[in-house]
């Protein structure tokens, strides 16, 4: 089953998928997350979304990393788009984001090395 990137982020944020008032701001934020992931050698190079047409499998083919990528993009978008007012929650989100960055960096390097063999 393919899942729209934009729609799944909107669902995570509690925004109805038919509500489009924030789509451009969300798309900009999501694309920033993909830039970070590309710098970690994770996912399709120069990938970006323009609407709800793009799906997660368009960005990352490696099924092992897809959940980590989804979690990273969801948490990072939440923190940038609708940050919690409680500093302890912000700190908790940031620690989770940092952990996903570390894990994805490690896993994507490993995946890339396996492809080269």
C-alpha positions in Angstrom: 0.0 0.0 0.0 1.4 3.4 -1.0 0.9 6.3 1.4 1.0 9.9 0.5 3.8 11.7 2.2 1.9 15.0 2.7 -1.3 13.3 3.8 0.5 11.1 6.4 2.2 14.2 7.8 -1.1 16.0 8.0 -2.6 13.1 9.8 0.3 13.0 12.3 -0.3 16.7 12.9 -4.1 16.3 13.3 -4.9 18.1 10.1 -7.6 16.7 7.8 -6.2 15.6 4.5 -8.8 17.7 2.7 -7.8 20.8 4.6 -5.3 22.5 2.3 -4.6 25.9 4.0 -1.2 24.8 5.4 -0.1 22.6 2.5 2.5 25.0 1.1 4.1 25.6 4.5 4.1 21.8 5.2 5.5 21.0 1.8 8.4 23.5 2.4 9.1 22.0 5.8 8.9 18.4 4.6 11.3 19.2 1.7 13.7 20.6 4.2 13.6 17.2 6.0 14.4 15.4 2.7 17.4 17.7 2.3 18.7 16.6 5.7 18.1 13.0 4.8 19.9 13.4 1.5 22.9 14.7 3.3 22.8 11.4 5.3 22.9 9.5 2.0 19.4 8.4 2.7 16.7 8.2 0.0 16.5 9.4 -3.5 18.8 12.3 -4.3 17.2 15.7 -5.0 13.8 14.4 -4.0 11.1 16.9 -3.1 7.3 16.9 -3.0 4.9 19.3 -4.6 1.5 17.9 -3.6 -0.1 14.8 -2.0 0.8 12.8 -5.1 4.3 11.7 -3.9 4.5 8.6 -1.7 7.1 7.4 0.8 8.3 4.7 -1.6 9.2 7.4 -4.1 11.8 8.7 -1.7 13.1 5.5 -0.1 13.2 2.1 -1.7 14.9 0.4 1.3 12.0 -1.0 3.3 14.3 -1.4 6.4 14.6 2.4 6.7 11.1 3.5 5.7 9.7 3.7 9.2 12.7 5.6 10.5 12.4 8.0 7.7 8.7 8.5 8.4 9.3 9.0 12.1 12.1 11.5 11.4 10.1 13.6 8.9 7.0 13.5 11.1 8.8 14.6 14.3 11.0 17.2 12.6 7.9 18.7 10.8 6.0 18.8 14.0 8.8 20.6 15.8 9.2 23.1 13.0 5.5 23.6 12.0 3.7 23.3 15.4 6.3 23.2 18.2 5.0 22.2 21.7 4.9 25.0 24.2 6.4 22.8 26.9 10.2 22.9 26.7 10.4 19.3 28.1 8.4 18.0 25.2 10.5 20.0 22.7 13.6 18.5 24.3 12.1 15.0 24.1 11.2 15.4 20.4 14.7 16.7 19.7 16.3 13.7 21.4 14.1 11.4 19.3 15.0 13.3 16.1 18.7 13.1 17.0 18.4 9.3 17.6 16.7 8.8 14.2 19.4 10.9 12.5 22.1 8.7 14.0 20.3 5.4 13.2 19.4 6.5 9.7 22.9 7.7 9.0 24.3 4.3 10.2 21.7 2.2 8.4 21.9 4.2 5.1 25.7 3.9 5.1 25.4 0.2 5.6 22.8 -0.1 2.8 25.0 1.9 0.5 28.0 -0.3 1.2 26.0 -3.4 0.5 24.8 -2.1 -2.8 28.4 -1.4 -3.9 29.4 -5.1 -3.3 
